[in-house]
């Protein structure tokens, strides 16, 4: 089953229903979304991009970008979206790794693969006619055919592409619509980026399964959100959205009177943020837990107690266990690694069979690398990570990638990159550096500017004489995190 066929059937039944309501731009109905998808599907055909070919996409969030995603699904091409913040060298890595048949970008990009844009200018995919032509059928896809590759940075510094199938996407969309009681009169207020699973699959698919309207913001702007709450019923966001909203005096229970549900994910929602939101609005944010490799695994209940600081229960059809290093379940309440199995779990890492084998157990469970506990009722709490990872404003940053680049600076002897508390982003990136000459924020920032996405760059650089090490010689990042806990506050 091609997931696009499912969406398209819903879209055609709701052709006059608003699909993407875009402040400052023309709204698109579901009928229009079908037409534009068709236009882009034809443009892909004309360029001989077809089933199984990768389409690497680095574009701003627009309705056309959504249509391109749908056109890739429809033609069986594999959609590979990447963060618009990535610099040219970062994009080049993805080109080399996924070998796209087509790269779609917003502006000129010199490379050896075909390049197109969505801007209506030269090389645009939007030039193909679409209207008045009968729609082609979605290319038939087997359950385990790839729909998308989502890159996550790797612990070794190399990004890994998580291969997601049509069946992964479809099963998770159905599960989430049921778990969150998606209604025909729901209107999703969407301010997340659409190059990650949260904004692209979790959020859009709930609306697309039901062909319900999406208020489509190009980015997060608290005032714009507050303006659009009266015509919306559901918001999905990262914790930063909710802490920023609570900082707005105009955000209160009256502003939320039309709302049904606020959902949070991608980063831990603190009990304090949960409490402040409830106090201000009367709403208890529904926190859920997932990742690129598995889509969504657990959720607090729609009906029933949403407990702050927990991520709720395994979603129907998803097996979650808390295991020791050998993969055996630990006793109730004890800390272990969260492992997941189910139709939502990805097929493996793109062209990395050894890495894939390392992260799956023989019985099919995927080892997430997150540490958690499960109580007697099955409620799960995440208590930490066994991988060196910083989550900043919902974006994952792998210290190794940042350290490798900082260590290229001639004056730098070694560096340790850590995450410390940050009022807005939850965690902020800090670099602790041992150097032979003068090394400061400016020098590091100048070196990283064209090499590393801005959100991965250190918010502060601290110069030290030595890094703390344990008896094995390993840098003690926990010591650094404690020492510099207040540096960004
Ligand atoms: C922006 N900046 C960040 C940052 N976002 N720095 C660290 N972490 C971030 N997340 C930088 C900018 O480059 C800028 O740098 C400065 O911070 C201020 O920018 P801003 O204008 O305030 O940022 P804004 O555009 O408002 O973005 C903040 C944000 C955004 C929280 C809205 O980061 C965001 O949309 N995050 C969502 C990420 C997401 O979708 N994650 C889902 C992953 S999927 P300077 O210095 O130039 O001023 C996943 C699975 C799952 O994890 O379960 O969901």
Boltz pocket constraint, residues with backbone or C-beta under 6 A from the ligand:
constraints:
  - pocket:
      binder: B
      contacts: [[A, 191], [A, 192], [A, 193], [A, 196], [A, 197], [A, 198], [A, 199], [A, 219], [A, 220], [A, 238], [A, 240], [A, 241], [A, 265], [A, 266], [A, 267], [A, 288], [A, 289], [A, 290], [A, 291], [A, 292], [A, 295], [A, 392], [A, 393], [A, 394], [A, 395], [A, 425], [A, 427], [A, 454], [A, 455], [A, 456]]
      max_distance: 6.0
